[in-house]
Amino acid sequence: MAMTQPRTAYVATFLGTFGLLLVGCVFHLVQCQQQQPNIVFILADDYGFHDIGYHGSEIKTPNMDRLAARGVKLENYYVQPICTPTRSQLMSGRYQIHTGLQHLIIRPEMPSCLPLDDITLAQKMKEAGYATHMIGKWHLGFYKKACWPTRRGFDTYFGYLTGSEEYFTHLREKALDFREQEEPARNYSGLYSTQLFTQKAQGILEQHSNQSSDKPLFLYLPFQAVHEPLEVPPHYTQPYAHIKDKNRRQYAGMVACLDEAVGNITRTMDQLGLWKNTVLIFSTDNGGQVYSGGNNWPLRGWKGSLWEGGVHGVGFVSSPLLPAKVQGTITKELIHVSDWYPTLVAGLAGGSLNGSKLDGFNVWDTISNGYPSPRHELLHNIDPLTIVKPANATKVMGSKVFNETIRAAIRSGDWKLITGDPGNGSWIPPPGSGIQAHIPADPPGKMVWLFNITADPNEHQDLSSQRPDIVERLMQRLQCYYEGSLPVFYPGSDPRADPKYHNNTWSNWE
């Protein structure tokens, strides 16, 4: 009769084996957690707050809705009111008062770019071991090649350097503005940019998947869509034939094409096995332009303004790497576009922030674990070149209090202070909604507004006269920022920029 193993020995053997398995599993989990994720950052252009499906839009965005529903929606997320400032803050992690880009955009004939002594997000991601790729709109200056994406940290670049390019011809003011790496890309006329950028992104994903390199991927996709000119293949507008406003109808088709692009890119990642280790971030660069079909209802104002409609951005993060407890949630913690730099580099890539002078915060724990945001204040902007000069202007309080004639805005906790001329502050409903637009009737010479944004997110109740204590405190904060700001760098046009000197292309001239 065979001897049976004693129960105690059996249990010990089982526990020993289980223990080894447990240790192995824990070690595997640690390895997975330490693996650098792929990061895809999609930036839409002039995309309105009301124009995504989950904000109640009549424009259908099933792919973005699905991704957002499985991720974290950022509902207290801020960008800048126009293009270049948002992109500069994303790439530098710095307020525009610290880069000299406080005033308007970089125009193509300007000898200006994101300061070359600022280390870019792409450079830091590359330093952290990432393969770095950019497809789309740069708009951070190109007057000399040192300013170009390929010289600022991106391994590859396909797109355009200026703004307002035509979608099919890829011309701006009848001159070519399309680059593949650093060479003019002349063979893509007739191809719609949203679809073309998607195909290029899919190609990069396939190439990355086939490579034996262990490098993670950083793909920056600043789409041209949905900025004017309003152009889209006709079949995208067919579902919106009921929209009578032509601009809104064209814009809706452009959004539909953009949503399809996001779906195609994420589907390709899933098919290639990349999605399981990817974090996708979606953001707009500023509020929608109501004259070009965009809408920010129920927010006040639109693109170019310091009202919420200009700066309160659409944003979400989607990833299978997010803990289950935050998937499908909304965060109302304060997050700003400058926060992506430290969040991606330190929070996700495990890279070093040494040498970076940052105004942004690492908010990955806020997004992934629901922790309070480390950000309690943000500067929307101070633009000393935009000054109100009303007939009844008077000198404001004391030398240490901010000059209220300067266009500026700051958010601190629940409070938002605006000074000077913030831009048009009307509430514009979606065309065809049957809701009447509301135009505020501010008294002549008014230059200070105060809102409790948490209680009044649509800026209906100005509390500046009721809370002079808050006004005074935030004026002092603005003055503090102003004293630490760089002079605005906004040079005039350089005739050497004319494309006629560069084979009818927009190119560097220094």
GUZA-361463 format. One record per residue: residue in one letter; x, y, z of N, C-alpha, C in turn. Coordinates in steps of 0.05 Angstrom, whole numbers, plus 32768, in hexadecimal, padded with zeros to 4 digits. Atoms other than C-alpha are relative to their C-alpha. Example, Ala and Ser with C-alpha at 12.3 -4.5 7.8 and 13.67 -1.06 7.14 Angstrom:
A80127FE8800080F67FA6809C801280188000 S7FF07FE87FFF81117FEB808F7FF18016800E 
! end
This chain:
M80117FE88000800080008000801280198000 A7FEF7FE88002801E80427FEB7FFA80138017 M80037FED7FEA802A807480227FF6801A7FF5 T800A7FE68008800280B4801C80108016800E Q7FF17FEA7FF5802480F680267FF0800C8018 P800E7FF47FE980138113806C7FF3801A7FF7 R80107FE880077FDE814A8069801080198004 T7FF07FE87FFA800E817B8089801480057FEB A7FEC7FFD80158043816E80557FF3800A7FE6 Y800F7FF88018800F8174801D7FF9801E8001 V80077FE47FFD7FF781B78038801880127FFD A7FE77FF08002803E81D0803F800980027FE3 T7FF87FFF801C804D81BC7FF87FEF80127FF0 F80137FEF800E800E81DD7FDF8005801D8005 L7FFC7FE47FF9801B821D8005801A800A7FF4 G7FE67FF8800C8063821D7FED7FFD80067FE2 T80047FFB801D804D82167FA57FEF80197FFB F80117FE88002801582497FAF800F80198005 G7FF07FE87FF9804582787FCF801280097FE9 L7FEF7FFA8017807482737F947FF0800D7FEA L80117FF58015803B827F7F657FF7801C8007 L80097FE57FF7802382BA7F8F801680147FFC V7FE97FEE8004806882D87F8F800480067FE3 G7FFD7FFC801D806D82CD7F447FEB80137FF5 C80157FEE800A802A82EF7F388005801D8009 V7FFA7FE57FF6803C832A7F648017800C7FF0 F7FE97FF6800F807F83307F407FF780087FE4 H800A7FF9801B805A832E7EFD7FF0801A8000 L800F7FE87FFE802A83647F14801280198002 V7FED7FEA7FFD806383907F2A800D80077FE5 Q7FF47FFB801B808483867EE67FED800E7FEE C80147FF38011804383997EC37FFD801E8007 Q80037FE57FF7803C83D77EEE801780117FF9 Q7FE87FF08006808383EC7EDF800480047FE2 Q7FFE7FFD801D807B83E37E947FF6801B7FF7 Q80097FE6800A807884267E717FE97FFD7FEC P8017800380128035842E7E4F800480107FE6 N80027FEF8018802B84467E087FED80178007 I80107FE87FFB800E848C7E087FF8800C7FE6 V800B7FF380187FE184A87DD27FF180198009 F800D7FE67FF87FCE84F27DD97FF3800B7FE7 I800F7FF680167F9785097DAA7FF6801C8007 L80087FE47FFC7F8C85557DA57FEE80097FE9 A80137FF580147F4E856F7D808003801E8000 D7FFC7FE380057F4F85B67D647FE5800E7FFF D80197FF07FFF7F1785E87D757FE77FEE8005 Y801580127FFB7EEC85B07D907FEF800A8018 G80117FF47FEC7EB085CB7DB77FF87FEE8017 F8008800F7FE87E9C85B77DFD7FE67FF07FFC H801A800D80057E5685A57DE580007FEB7FEA D8000800F801A7E6D857E7DA880097FE48003 I7FFA801D7FFC7E7C853A7DC77FE67FF3800A G8019800D7FFA7E4485087DCF7FF88000801E Y800680037FE47E4985007E1A7FFB801B800E H80097FE67FF67E3E854B7E237FE580087FF5 G801C7FFB800A7DF985457E037FFE800B7FE4 S80017FF5801B7E0C85587DBD7FEF7FF07FED E800E800E80167DE285487D8080137FF37FED I7FEB800D80107E2485357D5F80087FE6800D K7FFB801B7FF47E3084EB7D69801E7FFA8000 T7FE380077FFE7E7584D67D8280027FE5800F P800180197FF27E6D848C7D93801B7FF58009 N7FE6800B7FF97EB7847B7D93800C800F8018 M7FF57FF07FEA7ECC84B47DC17FEF7FFC8019 D801180057FE97E8F84A87DED80077FE5800D R7FF9801A7FF67EA2845F7DF4801A80008010 L7FE67FFE7FF27EEA846E7E067FFE800F801A A80037FF17FE77ED684A37E387FF07FF18015 A8010800F7FED7EA284767E5780107FEA800E R7FEF80157FF47ED884427E648018800C800F G7FE97FF37FF47F0984757E7E7FF780148015 V80067FEA7FED7F0884B67EA77FFB80197FF0 K80077FE6800C7EE484F47E8E800A80178011 L7FF57FEA7FF27F0785347EA17FED80187FFE E80157FEC80027ED085657EB28007801A800F N7FF77FE77FF57EF9859B7ED4801C80057FF4 Y7FE7800080107F2E859E7E9D800280197FEF Y7FFD7FE6800D7F4B85DD7E80801780007FEC V7FEC7FFB80157F7185F17E418002801E7FFD Q7FFE7FE480057F8186347E237FEC80087FEA P80157FF880127F51865E7DF980077FFF7FE2 I7FF88001801C7F7986597DB880177FEB7FFE C7FF0801780087FA886297D95801C7FFF800B T7FE480017FF87FF1863A7D9F80047FFE801E P7FFB80027FE37FEC86477DEA7FFB7FE4800C T8005801B7FF67FCC86037DF780167FED7FF9 R7FEB8012800A800085DE7DCD801A8006800E S7FE77FF97FF2803886057DEE80007FF6801C Q800180097FE5802085F37E3380017FE18002 L7FFE801D8001801785AA7E20801D7FF77FFC M7FE480098007805E85A57E038015800A8014 S7FEC7FF57FED808185CF7E397FF87FFB801D G800980027FE4805785C47E788000801A800E R7FFD7FE57FF4805B860F7E837FEA80127FF7 Y80137FEB8008802A86487E84800D80117FEA Q7FF57FF08016803086757E47800D801A800A I7FF17FE87FF5804686AF7E74801D7FF98005 H7FE480087FFC808686877E7D800E7FF77FE6 T7FF48005801A8092867C7E327FFE80187FEE G80027FE88011808186C17E187FEA7FFE7FEB L801580048014804586A67DF17FE58007800A Q80197FF87FF3800F86CB7E177FEC800B7FEC H80117FF080127FF386F07DDA7FFB7FF17FE6 L8009800C801A7FCC86CD7DA280107FE87FF8 I7FF28018800A7FEA86977D76801A80077FF2 I7FE87FFB8010802C868F7D527FF67FFF7FE3 R80087FFF801C801C86A57D0B80187FF67FEF P7FEB800E8010804386827CD2801680137FF7 E7FEB7FEE8009806986C17CBF8010800C8017 M7FF37FF67FE8808286CD7D06801A7FF18006 P7FE8800E7FF680CA86BE7D1B7FFD7FF9801E S800780077FE580B0869D7D5A7FFB7FE28002 C8007801B7FFB80AA86587D7980027FFB801E L7FFC80077FE480A686347DBB801D80028007 P7FE47FFB7FFA80E6864A7DDD80117FE78000 L7FEF80178004811F861C7DCC800D7FF68019 D7FF580097FE7813886197E137FEC7FF18012 D801480107FF180F785F87E2A80027FE37FF6 I7FFF801C800780FE85AD7E2C7FE37FF77FFB T801B8007800880C185907E097FF77FE5800D L800B801A7FF8809385577E1E800B7FE97FF0 A7FF68016801280AB852F7DE2801D7FFA8007 Q7FE480057FF980F485387DF680027FEF801A K8000800F7FE780E4851F7E3C7FF67FE37FFC M800A801B800580BD84E37E2280167FF07FF2 K7FEA800E800E80F784D27DF480167FF98014 E7FEC80057FEB812784D87E2F7FF87FE98011 A800A80167FEF80FA84A77E557FFF7FE67FF1 G7FFE8019800F810484747E1E7FEA7FFB7FEB Y80168003801380C884807DF1800780057FE3 A80007FF9801C80C2847E7DA67FEB80167FFE T80127FE9800080A284C27D987FF880087FE3 H800B7FFA801A807584D27D5D7FEB80168001 M80157FEB8001804B850E7D497FF480007FE5 I800F7FFE8019801585127D147FEB80168004 G80147FEB7FFF7FEE85527D09800B801C8001 K7FFB7FE37FFF7FF1859B7D1A801480088015 W7FEB7FF77FEE802F85BB7D3A7FF8801B800C H80087FE57FF8802086067D3E8010800B8018 L7FEE7FF57FEB805B86147D6D8018800D7FF4 G7FEB7FF1800D808686397D3B80127FEE7FEF F7FEF800F801280B486247D02801480117FF1 Y7FF07FEE801080DC86607CEC801D7FF77FFD K7FE7800E8005811B86387CF77FFD7FE38008 K8005801D7FFD812385ED7CF680037FF6801D A7FFE80087FE4813785EA7D3F7FE68000800E C801B7FFE7FF480EE85FA7D4E7FEE7FE87FF8 W80128014800C80D285BF7D267FFD7FE88012 P800580177FEF80B385817D4680177FEB8000 T7FEA8014800280EC85557D2D80198009800F R7FE97FF67FF1811D85827D537FF88004801D R800A7FFC7FE580F285857D927FF77FE6800E G800480197FF180F0853C7DA57FF17FEA7FF1 F80108015800E80C685177D7080127FF17FEC D7FF18011801380E684DD7D4B7FF580037FE4 T800D7FFD801A80B384E47D137FEB80168001 Y80147FEA80018085851C7CFC7FF37FFF7FE5 F800F7FFD8019804E851F7CC87FE980148006 G80157FED7FFA8021855C7CC58006801B7FF5 Y7FFC7FE48009802085A77CBE800980128017 L7FF27FF07FEC804685DE7CE17FF080188009 T800F7FE77FFA801486187CDF7FE57FF9800B G801B80057FF97FC9861C7CEA7FEE80067FE9 S80147FF980147F8986217CC080077FF57FE4 E7FFA800D801A7FA285F27C8A7FE67FF57FF4 E8017800D800E7F7185D87C5580037FE28003 Y8001801D7FF97F5C85907C6380087FEE7FE9 F7FFC801180177F6185757C1C801A80077FF1 T7FE97FF780107F97859F7BFA801980038011 H7FEA7FFC7FED7FC385A97C38800F801A7FFB L7FF47FE580067FCF85F17C237FF680138015 R80087FE87FF17FCD86307C4D800880187FEF E7FFC7FE980117FC4866F7C25800F7FF97FE6 K7FF78009801A7FD486487BE5801D7FF58000 A7FE5800B7FFD8017862F7C007FFF7FE68010 L8000801A7FF3802685E77C15800A8002801D D7FF780027FE4802985DB7C607FFC7FE38009 F8002801C7FFA803485907C66801C7FF48000 R7FE5800A7FFD8072856C7C7F7FFF7FE28007 E7FFB801B7FF7808985247C84801D80018009 Q7FE77FF97FF380C385287CB48005801E7FFA E7FFA7FE4800580E385697C9B7FFD80087FE3 E80027FFB801D80D485637C517FE380067FF9 P801B7FFB8009809885807C2D7FF27FE67FF6 A800F801880078062854A7C257FED80087FEA R800F7FF68017804785577BDF7FED7FEC7FF3 N800E8015800E802585167BCE7FE57FF8800E Y801880077FF17FE7851A7BFA7FE880127FFA S80167FEE80077FBB854D7BD77FE77FF07FFA G8019800E80047F7385387BD77FF87FED8016 L800580127FEA7F79850D7C157FF880108019 Y800B7FF17FE97F5085267C5080117FFC8019 S7FEB80027FEC7F7E85357C8A7FF97FEE8018 T800880117FE97F5685137CC280047FE37FF9 Q7FFD801C80087F5684D27C9B801D7FFA7FFB L7FE3800480067F9E84DB7C8480107FFD801A F7FF280027FE77FB784E87CCA7FFA7FE5800E T8008801A7FF47F9184AA7CE280107FE97FF3 Q7FF18014800E7FB2847F7CAC801E80008008 K7FE47FFD7FF87FF7849A7CBF80037FF5801D A7FFE800A7FE47FE9848B7D097FFE7FE28000 Q8002801D80017FD384447CF8801A7FF47FF6 G7FE7800A800A8013843B7CD1801680008015 I7FED7FFF7FEA803D84517D0C7FFB7FEA8014 L800780157FED801784227D3A80087FE57FF6 E7FF9801A800B802283E77D0B801E7FFD8000 Q7FE380018000806C83F87D03800A7FFB801C H7FF780037FE5807483FE7D4E7FFA7FE4800A S8007801B7FF8805083BC7D5980137FEB7FF5 N7FEF8014800D807E83987D28801D80028008 Q7FE47FFD7FF880BE83B37D4580077FEF8018 S7FF780107FEA80E683897D75800880118018 S7FF87FEE7FEA80F883C67D9F7FEC7FFF8017 D80117FFF7FE880DE83C97DE67FF7801C8006 K80087FE47FFB80D384147DE07FE280038001 P801D7FF98000808E842C7DF57FFC80177FEC L80087FED80158069845B7DC67FF38019800C F800E7FE67FFB805784A57DCE7FF8800B7FE5 L800B7FF68019802984BA7D967FEF80198006 Y800E7FE77FFD801385037D947FF180067FE7 L80127FFD80177FD7850D7D667FEF801A8002 P80107FE780017FC285577D617FF280037FE6 F800F800080197F8C85507D2C7FFB801D7FF7 Q80097FE6800B7F7B858A7CFE7FE380058007 A801C7FFE7FFA7F32857B7D0B7FFB800A801D V80157FF880127F05859E7D1A8001801E7FF9 H7FFB7FE480077F2485E27D0B7FF780067FE4 E80067FF7801B7F0D860A7CD080197FFE7FEE P80197FFE80117F0B86087C937FEF7FE78004 L801480167FFC7ECC85DE7C987FFF7FEF7FE7 E7FFE801280177EDC85A57C697FFF7FE3800A V8002801C7FF97EC9855C7C6C7FF47FF17FE9 P800D800F80157EB785247C3B7FE180008005 P801D7FFB7FFD7E6C852C7C2E7FF17FEB8010 H801080157FF37E5584E97C497FFF8002801E Y80007FFC7FE37E6884FE7C907FEA80138009 T80157FED7FF87E3485357C8F7FE47FF67FFB Q801A800A80067DFB850A7C767FEE7FFA8018 P801180047FE87DE384F57CBC7FF7801A800D Y80077FE67FF37DDF853F7CCD7FF280137FEC A800E7FF080137DB585567C927FEA8011800C H80157FF17FF37D81856D7CC3800A801A800D I7FF57FE77FF57DB085A37CDE800080167FEB K80037FEB80157D9D85E27CB8801880127FFE D7FE97FEE80007DD9860B7CCC80177FF27FF1 K7FEC800D80117E0D85FB7C96801A7FFB800E N7FE680037FF27E4A86077CC17FFE7FEA8015 R800380157FEC7E2E85DC7CF97FFE7FE47FF3 R8002801A800E7E1D85A47CC7801B7FF67FF7 Q7FE5800780087E6385A57CAA80117FF88018 Y7FF080067FE77E8285A77CEF7FF87FE5800B A8009801A7FF67E57856C7D05800D7FE97FF0 G7FF4801580107E7285437CCB801E7FFE8006 M7FE380017FF97EBA85567CDE80047FF2801B V7FFF800D7FE77EAD85407D257FFC7FE27FFD A8005801C80057E9184FE7D0C80187FF27FF4 C7FE8800B800C7ECF84F37CE280177FFD8015 L7FED80017FEA7EFB85037D1E7FFA7FE98013 D800780167FEF7ED584D27D4980067FE57FF4 E7FF98018800F7EDD849D7D14801E7FFB8001 A7FE380027FFF7F2884AB7D1480097FF5801B V7FF9800A7FE57F2D84A17D5F7FF97FE38003 G8008801C7FFF7F0784607D5980137FEE7FF0 N7FEF801080117F3384477D20801C7FFC800D I7FE680027FF47F7384577D4580007FED8018 T800180127FE87F5E84357D867FFA7FE37FF8 R8006801C800A7F4383F97D5F801A7FF47FF5 T7FE7800A800A7F8683F27D3C80137FF88017 M7FEF80067FE87FAA83F47D7F7FF77FE6800D D800B80187FF47F7C83BE7D9980087FE77FEF Q7FFA801680127F8783927D5C801E7FF88001 L7FE380057FFF7FD383997D6380097FF8801B G7FF880077FE57FD283897DAD800D8016800F L7FF37FEA7FF37FEA83CE7DC07FEE800D8015 W80127FF17FEF7FAB83E87DE280017FF7801D K8000800A7FE57FB283BC7E1F8015800E8012 N7FEB7FF27FF17FEF83E57E338002801D7FF7 T80017FE5800A7FD9842A7E1B7FEE80128011 V80117FEB7FF47FBF846A7E3B7FFA80147FEA L80097FED80147F9784967E0C7FF58019800E I800A7FE67FF67F8B84E07E1C7FF4800F7FE9 F800D7FEF80147F5A850A7DF67FFB801C800B S80037FE47FF77F5885567DFA7FF980127FE9 T80027FEB80137F4185927DD5801580168006 D7FEC7FEB7FFB7F7085CE7DCC7FF3801A800A N800E7FE97FF67F3B86037DDA7FE27FFC7FFA G801C800280057EF186107DD77FF980017FE3 G80097FFF801C7EC8860A7D987FFB801C7FF6 Q80047FE7800D7EC386437D677FE380017FF5 V801C800080077E7986547D617FFB80097FE3 Y80037FF7801C7E8386777D1E80077FEA7FEC S7FF8801680127E9E86367D027FF47FE68008 G800F80187FFA7E6B86057D1B80027FF4801B G7FFB800B7FE67E8685F77D607FEC800A8015 N80127FF77FEB7E5D85FC7DA0800A7FF7801B N7FF780057FE57E6C86007DEA7FEA80008015 W80167FFF7FEE7E2786017E0880017FEB8016 P800C7FE77FF67E16860B7E4180158014800A L7FEB7FEE7FF77E59862D7E4D7FFE801B7FF3 R80017FE4800A7E6286777E43801980057FEE G7FEA7FF980117E8D86917E0A80097FE97FED W7FF6801480137EB6866B7DD5801D80047FFC K7FE47FFE80067EFA86647DB6800A801D8001 G7FF47FE67FFF7F27869F7DC47FF980108019 S80097FF17FE87F0486B47E04800A7FF38019 L7FF8800A7FE57F1786AC7E4D7FE87FF68010 W8017800D7FF37ED086967E5D80037FE27FFE E7FFD801E7FFF7EC5864C7E6B7FFD7FF37FE4 G8002800B801B7EB086407E23801980007FF0 G7FE67FFF800E7EF686527E0D80157FEE800C V7FEA800D7FF27F1F862D7E417FF87FE6800E H800880197FF37EF685F47E5F7FFF7FEB7FEA G7FFC801380167F0C85BA7E347FF27FE58004 V8008801C80017EF185777E2080197FEF8005 G7FE980127FFB7F2085417E3C7FF87FE6800D F8004801A7FF27F2284F87E5080197FEF7FFD V7FEA801380017F5484C17E5E7FF37FE47FFF S800B801B80037F4684797E4880177FED7FFE S7FEB801480017F70843C7E557FF87FE78010 P800480187FF07F6A83F37E6B80127FFF8018 L7FED7FFF7FE97FA384047E9B7FF4800F8018 L800D7FF27FEA7F7584307EC47FF47FED8014 P800D80117FEC7F5E84107F067FE27FFE7FFB A801D800480047F1883F37F027FEF8015800F K80107FEE7FF07F0184237F387FFC801C7FF3 V80037FE6800D7F0B84607F0B7FF67FFE7FE4 Q800A8003801B7EF684437EC87FE280068000 G801B7FF880027EB584637EB47FF880168014 T80067FEB7FED7EBB849D7EE48005801C7FF5 I7FFB7FE480067EBD84E97EE28010800C8016 T7FF27FF17FEB7EF085137F067FFA801E7FFB K80047FE380017EE1855C7F178017800E800E E7FE77FF47FF57F2785677F33800C80127FEB L7FF57FEC80127F4A85A37F1580197FF67FF1 I7FEA800980117F7885907EDB800480147FE9 H7FF97FEC80157F9B85BD7EA880127FF37FEB V7FF0800C80167FBC85AF7E65801E7FFF8006 S7FE380017FF9800185C07E8280067FE88012 D7FFB80167FEE7FF885857EB280077FE67FF0 W7FF98018800E800085527E7A801E7FFA7FFF Y7FE380048002804B855D7E75800A7FF08018 P7FF680107FEA805C85467EBC7FF07FE68004 T801080197FFD802385137EBC800A7FEA7FEE L7FF680148013803C84F07E7E801C7FF78006 V7FE380067FFC808684F57E8D80057FF1801A A7FFB800C7FE5808684E67ED87FEB7FEC8008 G801680127FF6804284C77EE57FFD7FE77FF0 L800480178011804084977EAA801A7FF47FF5 A7FE8800A800C808484917E8980167FF98014 G7FEB80047FEC80AC84907ECA8019800F7FF9 G7FE97FF0800880DA84C57EAC800780158014 S7FF67FEB7FEE810084FD7ECC7FF7801B7FF6 L80087FE5800680E885457ECF801880148004 N7FE97FEE7FFC812E85607EDC800580127FE8 G7FFB7FED8015813C859E7EB47FE7800E7FF6 S801A7FF5800980F285AD7EA87FF680158015 K800C7FEC7FEF80D585ED7EC57FE380007FFB L801C80068005808D85DC7ECE7FEC80108010 D80177FF67FF2804B85FC7EE07FEB7FEB8003 G801280167FFF802885BA7ED680057FEE8018 F7FFF80137FEA801A85847F0B7FFC7FE47FF5 N8005801C8006801D85387F077FE57FF8800B V801B80067FF77FD385267F0A7FF87FE37FFB W8007801C80077FD884DC7EFA7FF17FF28018 D800E800C7FE97FC384C87F417FE3800B8002 T801B7FF580007F8784F67F3A7FEF7FF27FEC I800F800D80157F7284D57EF97FFD7FE28006 S8001801D7FFE7F84848D7F097FF77FF5801B N8009800A7FE67F7384897F537FEB8012800E G80157FEF7FF57F4284C27F5E800980118017 Y7FF67FEF7FEA7F7084E87F8D7FFB801E7FF9 P80037FE380057F6885347F968016800A7FED S7FEC7FF480127F8B855D7F61801480108010 P7FEC7FEF7FF37FCD857C7F767FFD801D7FF7 R80047FE5800A7FB685B97F4E7FE8800D800E H80167FF17FF37F8D85ED7F747FFB801B7FF2 E80027FE6800D7F9986297F47800B7FFD7FE4 L7FF47FFF801A7FA586367EFE7FFD801C7FF4 L80017FE7800D7FB586737ED67FF77FFC7FE3 H800A8003801C7F8B86787E97801280107FED N7FED7FF080107FB786B07E7C8001801C800B I7FFD7FE37FFD7FD186F77E83800C800A7FE6 D7FF87FF5801A7FD6871C7E418002801E8001 P7FFD7FE37FFD7FF387627E4C7FFE800F7FE6 L80037FF180197FED87727E027FE380047FF9 T801D7FFC80047FA1876E7E067FF6800F8018 I80077FEE7FEA7F8C87A97E317FE780107FF8 V80187FF180037F4887CA7E398006801E8006 K7FFB7FE47FFB7F4A88167E337FE5800F7FFF P801A7FF280017F03882D7E448003801D8008 A7FFF7FE37FFA7EF488777E4B80008005801E N80027FFC7FE37EE5886E7E9580137FEF8010 A7FEC80117FF27F2288437EA6800D80108016 T7FF37FF37FEA7F4088537EE980177FEE800A K7FEA80107FF57F80883D7F0C7FF57FEE8016 V800980137FEC7F7688007F3680108001801A M7FF67FFD7FE57F8887F47F7E801E7FFA8002 G7FE480047FF77FD187FC7F9280127FF47FEB S7FEC80098013801187E97F6F80037FE17FFF K7FFD801C8000800E87A07F837FE67FF17FF7 V8018800D80097FC887937F697FFF80017FE1 F7FFE8003801D7FC0877B7F227FEF80157FF1 N800D7FED80117FAC87AB7EEB7FE87FF37FF2 E8018800E800A7F6487997EDB7FFA80057FE3 T80057FFC801D7F6887B47E94800D7FEB7FEF I7FF28015800F7F95877A7E807FEE7FE77FFE R800F801880047F74873D7E63800D7FE8800F A7FF580157FEF7F7E87057E967FEA7FF0800D A801380107FF07F5C86CD7EBC800F7FEC8010 I7FF380137FEE7F6D86A07EF67FEA7FF0800D R801280127FF17F4B86657F17800E7FF8801A S7FF580087FE77F5786587F617FEB7FF28010 G8015800E7FF37F2F86227F837FE680027FF0 D801A7FFD800D7EE686307F747FFE80197FF0 W80047FE5800A7EF386777F5E800F80057FE6 K7FF37FF8801A7F0286947F197FFD801F7FFE L7FFF7FE380047F1686DD7F0F800880067FE3 I7FFA7FF8801B7F1686FE7ECA8004801F8000 T7FFC7FE380027F3287437EBA800380097FE2 G7FFC7FF5801B7F3587717E7D7FEA7FF77FED D8013800980147F1487597E3D80037FE27FFB P7FFD801D80027F07870E7E417FF67FF47FE6 G800C800A80187EE687097DFD7FE27FFE8003 N801D800180007E9E86FE7DEA7FF67FEC8014 G800A80117FEB7E7886E27E257FE37FF77FFD S801C800980057E3686CD7E057FFD7FE28005 W8007801C7FFE7E14868B7E127FF37FF87FE5 I800A8007801B7E0A866B7DCD7FF77FE37FFF P800B801B80027DDC862E7DC880077FF37FE5 P7FFB800C801A7DE585FB7D907FEC800A7FEC P80137FF880157DC686127D4E7FEA7FEC7FFD G8017801180047D8085F77D457FF57FF4801A S8009800B7FE67D7785E87D907FE6800E8009 G80187FF17FF87D3F861C7D96800580118019 I7FF97FF07FE97D64863B7DD1800B801B7FF7 Q7FF67FE580087D7186867DCC801C8005800C A7FE67FF77FF67DB886A07DD27FFC80168014 H80027FEC7FEB7DC386CB7E0E801980118000 I7FE97FEE80017DF087087E09800080118019 P7FFF7FF17FE67E0687267E4C8000801E7FFC A80017FE380017DFB876F7E5A8011800B8017 D7FEE7FF67FEB7E3887837E828001801F7FFD P7FFE7FE380017E3D87CD7E958019800A7FF2 P7FE87FF5800E7E6D87F97E6C801780028013 G7FE87FFD7FF07EB487F77E8580057FE98014 K7FFC80167FED7EAC87B67EAC80187FF07FF8 M7FE7800E80077EEF87927EB080077FEB8015 V7FFB80157FEC7EEA87627EEC7FE77FF08004 W801580137FFB7EC087247EF4800A7FEA8013 L7FF980157FED7EC086F07F2B7FE97FEB8000 F8013801680007E9D86AC7F2980087FEA8012 N7FFC801A7FF37E9686707F557FFA7FEB7FEB I8003801280177EA2863F7F1D7FF47FE58008 T800C80197FF77E9086027F477FE280028002 A801D7FFD7FFC7E4B861D7F587FF3800B7FE7 D800B7FF280177E4386457F1780127FFB7FE8 P7FED800780167E6986207EDF7FFB800F7FE6 N80077FF280197E4686487EA98002801E8002 E7FF97FE47FFC7E5A868C7EC57FE880137FFC H80187FEF80017E1586AB7ECE800180168016 Q80027FED7FEA7E2086CE7F11801B800B8007 D7FE77FF27FFA7E5887007F177FFF8009801E L80007FFB7FE37E6B87067F61801680148008 S7FE97FEF7FFA7EA2873A7F5B7FF980168014 S80087FEA7FEE7E7A87707F807FF97FF4801C Q8008800C7FE77E64873F7FB680187FF58010 R7FE9800B7FF37EA887217FC5801A800F7FF9 P7FE87FF180067EDC87587FC180197FF4800C D7FE9800D7FF47F09872F7FEF800C7FEB7FED I7FF6801480137F0E86F77FBB800D800E7FE8 V7FF57FF180167F19872A7F84801C800A8007 E7FE67FF57FF87F52874A7FAB80157FEA8001 R7FED80167FFD7F7387077FBA80097FF67FE4 L7FF8800A801A7F7186F07F72800E80157FEF M7FF07FEB800D7F8887337F58801D7FFF8009 Q7FE480037FF67FC5872A7F84800E7FE87FF3 R7FF48017800C7FD086E57F67800780067FE3 L7FF97FF8801C7FCC87017F20801980127FFF Q7FE97FEE7FFF7FFE87377F33801A7FF08005 C7FE980117FFB802D87027F4E80097FF17FE7 Y7FF9800D801A802A86DB7F0D800B80147FEC Y7FF77FEC80138032871A7EE5801D80098005 E7FE57FF87FF98071872E7F0A80147FEA7FF9 G7FEE80168007808F86E97EFA7FFE7FF87FE3 S80048008801C807B86E87EB18016800B7FEE L7FED7FF6801480A786F07E747FF280157FEF P800D7FEE8013809B872A7E447FF37FF17FE9 V800C800D8017806C87187E0B801380017FE9 F7FF080008019809187027DCD7FEC7FFC7FE9 Y801380018016806587137D92800B80117FE9 P7FF37FF08015809187297D587FEF80057FE8 G800F7FFB8019807987477D1780077FEC7FEB S7FFB80128016807887247CD5801B80037FF4 D7FE68000800E80B987117CB37FFB7FFA7FE3 P80068005801C80B587197C67800E7FE77FF5 R7FF28018800980E686DF7C607FEF7FE78003 A801180187FFC80AE86B07C767FEF7FFA7FE7 D801180038017808986BA7C3480067FE67FF1 P7FFB8019800E808086757C13800C80027FE5 K7FF57FFD801B809486917BD0801E7FFD8000 Y7FE380037FFE80DC868F7BE980087FE38007 H7FFB801B7FF680D586457BFD7FF17FEB7FEF N800D8013801380BA86227BBF7FE27FFC8006 N801D7FFF7FF9807386367BD37FF87FEC8016 T8007800F7FE7807686127C16800580118018 W7FFA7FF47FE78073862A7C5D80187FF2800C S7FE8800D7FF780B9861E7C77801080138011 N7FEF7FEE7FF080F086397CA3800E80147FEE W7FF17FEC800F811586777C8E8019800A800F E7FE67FFB7FF2814D86797CC0800F7FE68004 
! end
